[in-house]
């Protein structure tokens, strides 16, 4: 009847009829599964109503507007797909009323068509253009004018508040992503919605293509900063690697306790202290004010050793462990009665002892040994270097006591012992900055040494001690040794690697130019040496996480005719996209693995690096990591030897310190491979996967392997090292490069892991030859897996906390729990790679949004303890 009224010539009936239609549509209730009755009944009349509207004169302005609004709603049930009538009639009506008045389904429909229309305006397809031409020639069709982008954006801004009010933050973000206007969400987000919006935006970043990923991070950062969420904002600024943002976020809070917490965040990510130190006032000759001493201590990690020892005391693992506690050879069924004291077994013992007692400063072989330590002399020449350097690992982070222990070996007449002491000095300063700058003072002199082992130990020692520091004075000291053609390729490559460690992720143009020049000028014979791959890695490390910034370097590398250029290109791309899950980069790595090359004629090293590259790019993103496991399976079946021996290393990297059963079983299978190089790398990868977890199943697997490879000294050596890694720090230190609830990737950790794995791509040439000290590269990835709570004066504060498996709560309604299957503890507690902690009571508030590492607490004054 109402539709018939609209067809009659009496214009006075139109408004009451349309008002009745509108109220019937709006007030009808329906279940989620059915179409509302008024829409069902009106469906056959849709074409009639369209016709009626086109016959009305322009004077009936109000009537035409109202009918267009109704047609816009009806189009949800009737309109042909692809015509976008809901949007067309909404724009035609020019209505300013809230779209939410027509209900949730209408708003979602409108949003979907907005996205489609915008996409079409940005890139019209051939079919759409032909349809438009046909419509122009056809007189019966009402001519449609494509809306402007600004019009669509204005309508989107009307739709947005509805989404944000009705727990549809994801829809709001998706709509603005399609309209390329994500920055506009900042205007609409308030204190009730910002958390869910930012959580969704940050979790989308891994799935977006550049430059959208950076825009999302910057927008989320702006929202957090606007809502005074300094901890979250700083985390995103670190992820963006934006110097200015990091400084602004660090200076924003007035609360000194909040500043201390932010300083701990900076320390965990190895951010150079110069980035946040106060600047001198512009235009004046005054000196810059000093940064507060307590904050310098926090950023420099000075107290890390004290906190770690306290943590170990609480866990009751302070007691030093001997080699037999790890090997448990009395459990072996194939036990041999004769215990052969071979140099190779002693060398393995050195590494095991160092890893197991790392950071405790009380191992029995080295630190607490009697005068005239016999353990060092149980090793051959180059073995002495690793044995002395292991002191640095046992005394890790303890710069005061550590130096006094190492000092007595600095003046040894034995060249290798002295070199080991120099390397130990660098190792124990890893990740810790001291006011006196002892590491540089002690090592700088040895950089000019005539003795090659001493020179390399000093260079690598500086690289490990100042990993991520980005200091110009270190560059001035080391750079001449890269360019100097009188230096061997070994010295030049190790210097380039040390510079890569110090300036990791800085995209430093000076170093890039220096290494590129060296690669261009060196002879083919020099570039073909086994060491050259470390020079390529030194260059690549400059671009960790910098994505497009590496493009110019890659283009220059392509002009170098030697095969080393191909290795450098792969490594640079891998580092630039590390942890991003970038699918195109992973595909290009797989292409490199496709070719079956002849080892005699071609250099095949780059294929092994490409396999590692897949793991480095995919490791930050769970779905990508899972998919890459299938690719590794295929590569293992169909790849050439160089690819096969890199696959176990890639598996170890993708799951460092995170022993997943499927990966463990796969590696266990590879550890019995006919090709001993594959078996060797698989055994080391098992150690990496279980690093610092004390995983009982893995420990048993390794004990069985020790029996299986009893007569294979190389494999047995590797089994011992894997055993040492599994019990690293007696189960308190991990290698996983991701921290802060796996949202940030430590660039220094990636550098350490990559350098170690590249040494393993030719294990026989490096690790099993005279360069076993390269295993110490892992030190830049080592960090305690603790959660320690401190009061506002930075004294230890015990509280009740729950630790459980981390649960993804993105987009879930209400206030979902972030952990499942939790156990209640008193802090300090150990946190696994996939675990998360929550405060059990509201007695304290934490200044950090992530309960991990060192967390400063604030007492809740209004808290009343419940009486039981």
C-alpha positions in Angstrom: 0.0 0.0 0.0 2.8 2.4 0.9 4.6 1.8 -2.3 1.3 2.3 -4.3 1.0 5.7 -2.5 4.3 6.8 -3.8 3.2 6.0 -7.3 0.1 8.2 -7.1 0.2 11.8 -8.4 -0.8 13.3 -5.0 2.5 14.7 -3.7 1.2 15.4 -0.2 1.0 11.6 0.5 4.7 11.0 -0.2 6.2 12.2 3.1 3.8 10.3 5.4 4.3 7.1 3.3 8.1 7.4 3.4 8.1 8.1 7.1 5.9 5.0 7.7 8.3 2.9 5.6 11.3 4.2 7.5 9.9 3.5 10.9 8.7 0.0 9.9 12.2 -0.8 8.6 14.0 0.6 11.7 11.7 -0.9 14.3 11.4 -4.4 12.8 13.2 -7.0 14.9 14.8 -10.1 13.4 17.1 -12.9 14.3 20.7 -13.0 13.2 19.9 -15.6 10.5 16.9 -14.1 8.8 16.2 -11.0 6.7 13.9 -8.5 8.5 10.3 -8.9 7.3 9.8 -5.3 5.9 12.9 -5.7 3.7 11.6 -9.1 2.6 8.2 -7.7 1.6 9.8 -4.6 -0.1 12.2 -6.7 -2.2 9.9 -7.2 -5.2 9.2 -3.4 -5.3 12.9 -2.4 -5.4 12.9 -1.7 -9.1 9.5 0.1 -8.9 10.9 2.4 -6.1 14.0 3.2 -8.2 11.7 4.1 -11.2 9.4 6.2 -9.0 12.4 8.2 -7.7 13.7 8.9 -11.2 10.3 10.3 -12.3 9.9 12.7 -9.4 10.6 16.4 -10.1 13.6 18.1 -8.5 11.2 20.3 -6.3 10.5 17.2 -4.2 13.9 17.5 -2.5 13.0 16.1 0.9 11.0 13.2 -0.6 13.9 12.3 -2.9 16.4 12.4 -0.1 14.2 10.2 2.2 13.5 7.6 -0.6 17.2 7.5 -1.5 18.0 6.6 2.2 15.4 3.8 2.1 16.7 2.5 -1.3 20.2 2.5 0.2 19.0 0.1 3.0 16.9 -2.0 0.6 19.9 -2.4 -1.7 21.5 -4.7 1.0 19.0 -7.4 0.1 18.3 -6.7 -3.6 21.2 -5.0 -5.3 23.2 -6.9 -7.9 26.7 -7.6 -6.7 29.2 -5.1 -8.1 26.7 -2.2 -8.5 27.3 -0.9 -4.9 23.8 0.6 -4.7 23.9 0.9 -0.9 26.8 3.4 -1.2 25.3 5.0 -4.4 22.0 5.9 -2.8 23.5 6.9 0.5 25.7 9.5 -1.3 22.7 10.5 -3.5 20.5 11.2 -0.5 23.2 13.5 1.0 21.9 12.5 4.4 23.8 13.7 7.4 22.1 11.3 9.9 24.2 8.7 11.7 24.4 5.5 9.5 24.2 3.5 12.7 20.5 4.3 13.0 19.8 1.7 10.3 21.6 -1.0 12.2 24.8 -2.9 12.4 24.4 -4.9 9.1 23.8 -1.7 7.1 26.9 -0.1 8.5 29.0 -3.1 7.6 27.5 -3.2 4.1 28.3 0.4 3.6 31.9 0.0 4.8 32.5 -2.9 2.5 31.2 -0.9 -0.5 33.2 2.1 0.5 36.4 0.0 0.3 35.4 -1.5 -3.1 34.6 1.9 -4.6 37.9 3.4 -3.3 39.9 0.5 -4.8 38.1 1.1 -8.1 38.9 4.8 -8.1 42.6 4.0 -7.4 42.9 1.4 -10.1 39.9 0.9 -12.4 39.8 -2.5 -14.1 39.1 -3.1 -17.8 35.7 -4.7 -17.2 34.5 -1.7 -15.1 35.6 0.8 -17.8 33.6 -1.2 -20.4 30.5 -1.3 -18.2 30.8 2.5 -17.7 31.0 3.0 -21.5 28.0 0.7 -22.1 26.0 2.6 -19.4 26.8 5.9 -21.1 25.4 4.7 -24.4 22.3 3.2 -22.8 19.6 5.9 -22.2 17.5 3.8 -19.8 20.2 3.7 -17.1 20.4 6.7 -14.8 23.8 8.2 -15.4 26.1 7.6 -12.4 29.0 10.0 -11.6 31.9 8.4 -9.7 32.2 10.0 -6.3 35.4 11.9 -5.3 37.8 10.2 -2.9 37.2 13.0 -0.4 33.5 12.3 -0.4 34.1 8.6 0.4 36.5 9.6 3.2 34.0 11.9 4.7 31.4 9.1 4.7 33.9 6.8 6.3 34.4 9.3 9.1 30.7 9.1 9.8 30.8 5.3 9.9 33.9 5.1 12.1 32.4 6.2 15.5 29.7 3.5 15.2 32.4 0.8 14.8 34.5 2.1 17.7 31.5 2.3 20.0 30.3 -1.2 19.2 33.5 -3.3 19.8 34.3 -3.4 16.0 37.7 -1.8 16.2 39.0 -4.3 13.7 36.4 -3.2 11.1 37.3 0.5 11.8 41.0 -0.1 11.2 40.3 -2.3 8.1 38.1 0.4 6.6 40.7 3.1 7.0 43.4 0.8 5.7 41.4 0.3 2.5 40.9 4.1 2.2 44.6 4.7 2.8 43.8 7.0 5.7 44.8 5.1 8.8 46.2 8.3 10.3 42.6 9.7 10.7 41.8 7.1 13.3 43.7 9.1 15.9 40.9 11.8 15.9 38.3 9.2 16.9 40.0 7.0 19.4 39.4 7.7 23.1 40.6 6.3 26.4 38.1 3.4 26.3 39.0 2.2 22.8 42.7 3.0 22.2 44.0 -0.3 23.8 42.0 -2.6 21.5 42.6 -0.4 18.4 46.4 -0.3 18.9 46.6 -4.0 19.8 44.8 -4.9 16.5 46.9 -2.4 14.5 50.3 -3.7 15.9 49.3 -7.3 15.3 48.5 -6.5 11.7 51.9 -5.1 10.9 53.5 -8.4 10.0 50.8 -9.0 7.4 51.0 -5.7 5.7 53.1 -4.6 2.8 55.5 -1.6 3.0 54.9 1.3 3.4 51.6 0.4 5.2 53.4 -1.5 8.0 55.4 1.6 9.0 52.3 3.9 8.8 50.4 1.5 11.1 53.3 1.5 13.6 53.5 5.3 13.5 49.8 5.8 14.0 49.7 3.3 16.9 52.6 5.1 18.4 50.8 8.5 18.1 47.8 7.0 19.9 49.8 5.6 22.7 51.8 8.8 23.1 48.5 10.8 23.1 47.2 8.6 25.9 50.4 8.8 28.0 51.2 5.1 27.5 55.0 5.7 27.5 56.1 2.1 27.8 54.1 1.0 24.7 55.0 4.1 22.7 58.7 3.6 23.3 58.5 -0.1 22.3 57.0 1.0 18.9 59.6 3.8 18.5 62.4 1.2 19.0 60.6 -1.1 16.5 60.6 1.8 14.0 64.3 2.5 14.9 63.4 6.2 14.9 66.0 8.2 16.8 63.8 11.3 17.2 60.8 9.3 18.4 62.9 7.4 20.9 64.3 10.6 22.4 60.8 12.2 22.5 59.3 9.2 24.3 62.1 9.0 26.8 61.9 12.6 27.7 58.0 12.7 27.8 57.3 11.3 31.3 57.8 13.6 34.3 57.7 10.6 36.7 61.3 9.5 37.5 60.2 5.9 38.1 58.6 5.7 34.7 61.9 7.0 33.2 63.8 4.2 34.9 61.5 1.7 33.4 62.0 3.2 29.9 65.7 3.1 30.5 65.5 -0.7 31.1 63.6 -1.0 27.8 66.4 0.9 26.0 69.0 -1.3 27.7 67.2 -4.5 26.6 67.2 -3.3 23.0 70.9 -2.1 23.1 69.9 1.4 22.1 73.0 3.7 22.2 72.9 6.0 25.2 73.8 9.0 22.9 70.3 8.7 21.4 68.6 9.8 24.6 71.4 11.9 26.3 70.2 15.6 26.7 71.3 17.9 23.9 73.0 21.2 24.3 70.6 24.2 24.0 70.4 25.4 20.4 72.5 28.4 19.5 74.3 28.6 22.9 77.9 27.6 23.9 76.7 25.8 27.0 77.5 22.2 27.4 74.7 19.6 27.3 73.3 18.7 30.7 74.3 15.3 32.1 71.8 12.4 32.1 70.8 11.4 35.6 73.3 8.9 37.0 70.7 6.4 38.0 69.2 6.4 34.5 72.7 5.9 33.0 73.1 2.9 35.2 69.8 1.5 33.9 70.5 2.1 30.2 74.1 0.7 30.6 72.9 -2.6 32.1 75.5 -2.0 34.9 73.6 -3.9 37.5 72.6 -6.8 35.2 75.1 -9.2 36.8 73.8 -8.4 40.3 70.2 -9.0 39.3 71.1 -12.2 37.5 72.9 -13.6 40.5 70.0 -12.7 42.8 67.7 -14.5 40.3 70.0 -17.5 40.4 70.0 -17.5 44.2 66.2 -17.5 44.3 66.1 -20.5 41.9 68.8 -22.2 43.9 71.2 -22.8 41.0 74.1 -20.7 42.2 76.2 -23.9 42.8 78.8 -24.4 40.0 78.2 -27.5 37.8 80.9 -29.8 36.6 81.1 -31.5 33.2 79.9 -34.9 34.6 76.7 -33.2 35.9 75.9 -32.4 32.2 77.3 -35.5 30.4 75.8 -38.0 32.9 77.9 -40.7 31.3 77.1 -43.1 34.1 73.6 -43.4 32.4 75.1 -44.5 29.1 74.4 -48.1 28.2 77.5 -48.1 25.9 79.8 -46.7 28.6 83.5 -47.3 27.9 85.8 -48.0 30.8 88.8 -46.1 29.4 88.5 -42.3 29.8 90.7 -40.9 27.1 92.1 -37.4 28.0 92.2 -36.0 24.4 92.7 -32.4 23.5 89.5 -32.5 21.4 87.5 -33.7 24.5 89.1 -31.1 26.7 88.2 -28.4 24.2 84.6 -29.5 24.2 84.7 -29.5 28.0 85.9 -25.9 27.9 82.8 -24.8 26.0 80.4 -26.9 28.0 81.8 -25.5 31.3 81.6 -21.9 30.0 78.0 -22.2 28.7 76.6 -24.0 31.7 78.2 -21.7 34.3 77.7 -18.5 32.1 77.2 -15.4 34.2 77.7 -17.1 37.6 81.4 -16.4 37.9 82.1 -19.6 39.9 83.0 -22.5 37.5 85.4 -25.1 38.8 87.6 -25.4 35.7 88.6 -21.8 35.2 87.5 -19.2 37.7 88.0 -21.2 40.9 91.0 -23.2 39.6 94.2 -23.2 41.6 97.1 -21.1 40.6 99.0 -22.3 37.6 95.7 -23.5 36.1 96.3 -26.9 34.5 93.1 -26.8 32.4 94.4 -24.3 29.9 97.4 -26.4 29.4 95.3 -29.5 28.7 94.5 -27.8 25.4 96.6 -27.4 22.2 97.7 -24.0 21.0 94.5 -22.7 19.5 92.6 -24.6 22.1 94.3 -22.5 24.8 92.7 -19.4 23.2 89.2 -20.8 23.6 89.9 -22.0 27.1 91.2 -18.6 28.3 88.3 -16.8 26.5 85.8 -19.1 28.3 86.6 -17.1 31.5 84.8 -14.2 29.9 81.6 -16.3 29.5 81.8 -17.6 33.1 82.1 -14.0 34.4 79.6 -12.6 31.8 78.3 -9.1 32.6 80.4 -8.9 35.8 82.8 -6.1 34.7 84.4 -5.5 38.1 85.3 -9.0 39.3 85.7 -10.3 35.8 88.6 -8.0 34.8 90.6 -9.0 37.9 90.3 -12.7 37.0 91.2 -12.2 33.4 94.0 -9.7 34.1 96.5 -12.3 35.3 96.4 -14.0 31.8 96.9 -10.7 29.9 100.6 -10.8 30.6 101.2 -14.5 29.7 104.2 -15.3 27.5 102.1 -17.8 25.6 100.6 -16.0 22.6 97.3 -17.9 22.5 96.6 -17.5 26.2 97.1 -13.8 25.9 94.8 -13.7 22.9 92.2 -15.6 24.8 92.4 -13.2 27.7 91.9 -10.3 25.3 88.8 -12.0 23.8 87.5 -12.8 27.3 87.7 -9.1 28.2 85.4 -8.4 25.2 83.0 -11.2 26.0 82.4 -10.3 29.6 81.5 -6.7 28.6 78.9 -7.9 26.1 75.7 -5.8 26.4 77.1 -3.9 29.4 78.5 -0.3 29.2 80.8 0.9 31.9 81.7 4.5 32.9 85.5 3.8 32.7 85.1 2.2 29.2 87.6 -0.5 30.3 87.0 -2.9 27.3 88.1 -0.3 24.8 91.0 1.0 27.0 92.4 -2.6 27.4 91.8 -3.8 23.8 92.6 -0.8 21.6 96.3 -1.3 22.0 96.2 -4.9 20.8 94.4 -4.0 17.6 97.8 -2.9 16.2 99.5 -6.1 17.4 101.9 -8.0 15.0 100.5 -11.3 16.3 97.5 -12.4 14.2 95.6 -14.3 16.9 96.0 -11.4 19.3 95.0 -8.8 16.7 91.8 -10.8 15.7 90.9 -11.4 19.4 91.1 -7.7 20.1 89.1 -6.8 17.1 86.3 -9.3 17.8 86.5 -8.5 21.5 85.7 -4.9 20.7 82.9 -6.0 18.4 81.2 -8.1 21.0 81.8 -5.7 23.9 80.2 -2.7 22.0 77.6 -4.6 19.9 75.0 -2.0 18.9 76.9 1.0 20.5 77.3 2.8 17.2 80.4 4.8 18.5 82.4 6.9 16.0 85.7 6.4 18.0 85.5 2.7 17.5 84.9 3.1 13.8 88.1 5.3 13.6 90.1 2.7 15.4 88.9 -0.3 13.4 88.3 1.0 9.8 92.0 1.2 8.7 92.2 -2.6 9.2 89.5 -3.2 6.6 91.0 -1.0 3.9 94.7 -1.9 4.5 95.7 -4.3 1.7 98.7 -5.5 3.6 96.3 -7.2 6.0 95.2 -10.7 5.3 91.6 -11.4 4.2 91.1 -13.0 7.7 92.0 -9.8 9.5 90.0 -7.5 7.1 86.9 -9.8 7.2 86.9 -10.0 11.0 87.3 -6.3 11.3 84.3 -5.8 8.9 82.3 -8.2 11.0 83.2 -6.4 14.3 82.1 -3.1 12.6 78.9 -4.9 11.6 78.3 -5.9 15.3 79.0 -2.3 16.6 76.8 -0.5 13.9 74.2 -3.2 13.6 71.0 -1.8 11.9 72.5 1.7 11.6 72.8 1.7 7.7 76.1 3.6 8.3 77.1 4.9 4.8 80.8 5.3 5.7 81.2 1.6 6.7 79.2 0.4 3.7 81.4 2.4 1.4 84.5 1.1 3.1 83.5 -2.5 2.8 82.2 -2.1 -0.8 85.5 -0.5 -1.8 87.5 -3.3 -0.2 85.4 -5.9 -2.1 86.0 -4.1 -5.3 89.7 -3.7 -4.9 90.8 -7.0 -3.5 92.1 -9.7 -5.8 89.9 -12.6 -6.9 92.2 -15.0 -5.0 91.6 -13.0 -1.7 87.8 -12.8 -2.3 87.7 -16.6 -2.9 89.1 -17.3 0.6 86.8 -18.8 3.2 86.9 -15.7 5.3 85.3 -13.4 2.7 81.8 -14.5 3.7 82.3 -12.7 7.0 83.1 -9.4 5.2 79.8 -9.8 3.3 78.1 -10.4 6.7 79.7 -7.3 8.2 78.2 -5.3 5.4 74.8 -7.0 5.7 74.5 -6.4 9.5 74.5 -2.7 8.9 71.0 -3.1 7.4 69.3 -5.3 9.9 65.6 -4.4 9.9 66.1 -1.4 7.5 64.2 -2.9 4.6 64.4 -0.5 1.6 67.5 1.3 3.0 69.6 -1.5 1.6 68.6 -1.1 -2.1 71.5 1.1 -3.2 74.1 -1.2 -1.6 72.5 -4.2 -3.3 72.7 -2.5 -6.7 76.4 -1.7 -6.2 77.1 -5.3 -5.1 75.5 -6.6 -8.3 78.3 -4.8 -10.3 81.1 -6.8 -8.6 81.9 -9.8 -10.9 83.2 -12.2 -8.2 80.8 -14.8 -6.7 81.2 -13.2 -3.2 78.9 -10.4 -4.5 76.0 -12.9 -4.8 76.6 -14.0 -1.2 76.6 -10.4 -0.1 73.4 -9.5 -2.0 71.6 -12.5 -0.3 72.9 -11.6 3.2 72.1 -7.9 2.8 68.5 -8.7 1.7 68.1 -11.2 4.5 69.3 -8.8 7.2 67.2 -5.9 5.8 64.0 -8.0 6.1 64.9 -10.0 9.2 61.9 -11.0 11.2 59.4 -9.3 8.9 58.0 -12.5 7.2 58.2 -10.7 3.8 56.8 -13.3 1.4 58.5 -11.9 -1.7 61.9 -12.0 -0.1 61.3 -15.6 1.0 60.3 -16.5 -2.6 63.5 -15.0 -3.9 65.5 -17.0 -1.4 63.8 -20.2 -2.6 64.6 -19.3 -6.2 68.3 -19.3 -5.3 67.9 -22.8 -3.9 66.2 -24.0 -7.1 69.4 -24.2 -9.3 71.4 -27.4 -9.3 74.9 -26.1 -9.7 78.1 -28.0 -10.3 80.3 -27.6 -7.2 83.5 -28.0 -9.2 82.7 -25.2 -11.6 80.5 -22.8 -9.6 80.6 -21.3 -6.2 77.6 -22.7 -4.4 78.1 -21.0 -1.0 75.2 -18.5 -1.7 72.7 -21.4 -1.7 73.4 -22.3 1.9 73.1 -18.6 2.9 69.7 -18.4 1.1 68.4 -21.3 3.2 69.5 -19.5 6.4 67.8 -16.4 4.9 64.4 -18.1 4.8 64.7 -18.7 8.5 65.9 -15.2 9.3 63.0 -13.5 7.4 60.3 -15.9 8.6 61.3 -16.2 12.3 59.4 -13.2 13.6 56.0 -14.3 12.4 54.3 -17.5 13.5 52.4 -18.4 10.3 55.4 -17.7 8.1 57.7 -19.8 10.4 55.3 -22.7 10.3 55.0 -22.6 6.5 58.8 -22.4 6.1 59.1 -25.7 7.9 57.5 -27.4 4.9 59.9 -25.7 2.6 62.9 -26.9 4.6 61.5 -30.4 4.3 61.4 -30.2 0.5 64.9 -28.7 0.4 66.2 -31.5 2.5 64.8 -34.1 0.1 65.7 -32.4 -3.2 68.5 -30.0 -2.4 72.2 -30.3 -3.1 74.7 -31.1 -0.3 75.3 -27.4 0.4 71.6 -26.8 0.9 71.1 -29.9 2.9 73.7 -29.0 5.5 72.2 -25.5 5.9 68.6 -26.8 6.6 69.3 -28.0 10.2 70.9 -24.6 11.0 67.8 -22.8 9.6 65.5 -25.0 11.8 67.7 -24.2 14.8 67.4 -20.4 14.1 63.7 -20.4 13.5 63.0 -21.9 17.0 66.0 -20.7 19.1 65.4 -21.5 22.8 62.0 -22.8 22.0 62.0 -26.6 21.9 59.0 -27.6 19.8 58.5 -31.4 19.5 58.1 -31.4 15.7 61.4 -29.6 15.2 63.2 -31.7 17.8 62.1 -34.9 16.1 63.1 -33.6 12.7 66.5 -32.6 13.9 66.9 -35.9 15.7 66.3 -37.7 12.4 68.9 -35.4 10.6 71.5 -36.0 13.4 71.8 -39.6 12.1 72.2 -38.5 8.5 74.8 -40.3 6.2 76.3 -37.0 5.4 78.3 -36.2 8.5 78.2 -32.4 7.8 74.4 -32.5 7.9 74.6 -34.6 11.1 77.0 -32.1 12.7 74.9 -29.1 12.0 71.7 -30.9 13.1 73.4 -31.7 16.5 74.4 -28.1 16.9 70.9 -27.0 15.9 69.4 -29.2 18.6 71.6 -27.3 21.1 70.3 -24.0 19.8 66.6 -25.1 19.9 67.0 -26.2 23.5 69.4 -23.4 24.5 68.9 -22.6 28.2 65.7 -24.7 28.6 67.1 -27.8 30.4 64.7 -29.7 28.2 64.8 -33.3 29.6 63.8 -35.0 26.4 66.4 -33.2 24.4 69.1 -33.9 27.1 68.3 -37.6 26.8 68.5 -37.5 22.9 71.9 -35.9 23.2 73.1 -38.5 25.7 72.1 -41.2 23.2 73.9 -39.4 20.4 77.0 -39.2 22.5 77.0 -43.0 22.7 76.1 -43.3 19.0 79.0 -41.1 17.9 81.6 -42.4 20.4 84.1 -43.2 17.6 83.4 -40.0 15.6 85.5 -37.3 17.4 83.9 -34.4 15.4 80.3 -35.4 16.0 81.0 -36.2 19.7 82.6 -32.7 20.0 79.4 -31.2 18.6 77.2 -33.3 20.9 79.1 -32.0 23.9 78.6 -28.4 22.8 74.9 -29.0 22.2 74.7 -30.4 25.8 76.4 -27.3 27.1 73.9 -25.1 25.2 70.8 -26.9 26.5 71.9 -26.3 30.1 73.1 -22.8 29.3 73.2 -20.7 32.5 71.8 -23.8 34.2 68.6 -23.1 32.4 68.3 -19.4 33.0 69.8 -17.8 29.8 68.1 -18.0 26.4 69.2 -17.2 22.8 65.9 -16.2 21.3 66.3 -12.7 19.6 62.6 -11.7 20.3 61.7 -10.1 23.6 59.0 -7.8 25.1 56.3 -10.3 24.6 58.0 -11.2 21.2 57.1 -7.8 19.8 60.7 -6.6 19.5 63.7 -8.2 17.7 67.1 -7.6 19.3 69.4 -6.7 16.4 72.5 -7.6 18.4 71.1 -11.1 19.0 70.4 -11.5 15.3 74.0 -10.5 14.5 75.4 -13.0 17.0 73.2 -15.9 15.8 73.9 -15.2 12.1 77.7 -14.9 12.6 77.7 -18.3 14.5 75.6 -20.0 11.9 77.7 -18.7 9.0 80.7 -20.3 10.7 78.8 -23.5 10.7 78.0 -23.4 6.9 81.6 -24.7 6.6 82.0 -26.3 10.0 85.1 -28.3 9.0 86.8 -25.1 7.8 86.0 -23.0 10.9 84.6 -24.6 14.0 86.3 -28.0 13.7 89.6 -26.4 12.5 91.2 -23.6 14.5 88.3 -21.1 14.7 86.2 -22.8 17.3 86.2 -19.5 19.3 83.6 -18.4 16.8 81.0 -20.2 18.9 81.5 -17.3 21.4 79.6 -15.1 18.8 76.5 -16.5 20.5 77.3 -14.3 23.5 75.6 -11.2 21.9 72.3 -13.3 21.7 72.5 -14.5 25.4 70.2 -12.8 27.8 68.7 -14.0 31.1 65.1 -15.3 30.8 63.9 -13.6 34.0 61.1 -11.4 35.3 62.4 -9.4 38.3 60.3 -6.8 40.1 61.8 -3.7 41.6 60.4 -1.0 43.8 60.7 2.7 42.8 64.2 2.9 44.4 65.3 -0.1 42.2 65.5 -2.5 45.2 64.2 -6.0 44.6 60.6 -6.4 45.5 58.9 -9.8 45.9 55.3 -10.0 44.6 52.9 -12.8 43.6 52.7 -13.4 39.9 51.2 -15.9 37.5 53.1 -17.3 34.6 51.4 -19.2 31.8 51.3 -19.8 28.1 50.8 -16.6 26.1 47.3 -16.3 24.5 46.5 -14.1 21.5 43.7 -11.8 22.7 43.5 -9.6 19.6 39.9 -8.7 18.7 38.4 -10.7 21.6 35.4 -9.1 23.3 35.5 -8.0 27.0 38.7 -8.4 29.0 40.1 -11.8 28.0 42.9 -13.5 29.9 46.3 -13.1 28.3 47.6 -16.4 29.7 46.3 -19.9 30.0 47.4 -22.9 32.2 49.2 -20.5 34.6 51.2 -21.3 37.7 51.5 -18.8 40.6 55.0 -17.9 41.8 56.8 -15.3 43.9 59.1 -13.1 41.8 61.8 -13.4 40.5 60.6 -16.0 38.0 61.9 -17.6 34.8 59.9 -16.8 31.7 60.0 -19.2 28.7 60.0 -18.0 25.0 56.2 -18.5 24.6 55.2 -17.7 28.1 53.8 -14.5 29.6 53.4 -13.2 33.2 50.6 -11.3 34.9 50.4 -9.7 38.3 48.3 -11.9 40.6 46.9 -9.1 42.7 46.3 -5.3 42.4 48.6 -4.5 45.3 51.1 -3.0 42.7 50.9 -1.4 39.3 53.8 -2.0 36.9 55.3 0.8 34.9 56.0 -1.6 32.0 53.2 -3.0 29.8 55.2 -6.3 29.4 56.2 -8.2 32.5 59.6 -9.4 31.4 63.1 -8.6 32.3 63.4 -5.8 34.9 60.1 -4.2 35.9 59.6 -1.2 38.1 56.5 -1.3 40.3 54.3 1.3 42.0 52.3 0.6 45.1 48.6 0.8 44.8 47.5 3.1 47.7 43.9 2.0 47.5 44.6 -1.7 47.7 43.0 -3.6 50.6 44.2 -7.1 51.3 41.4 -9.6 51.5 41.2 -11.5 54.8 41.0 -15.3 54.3 
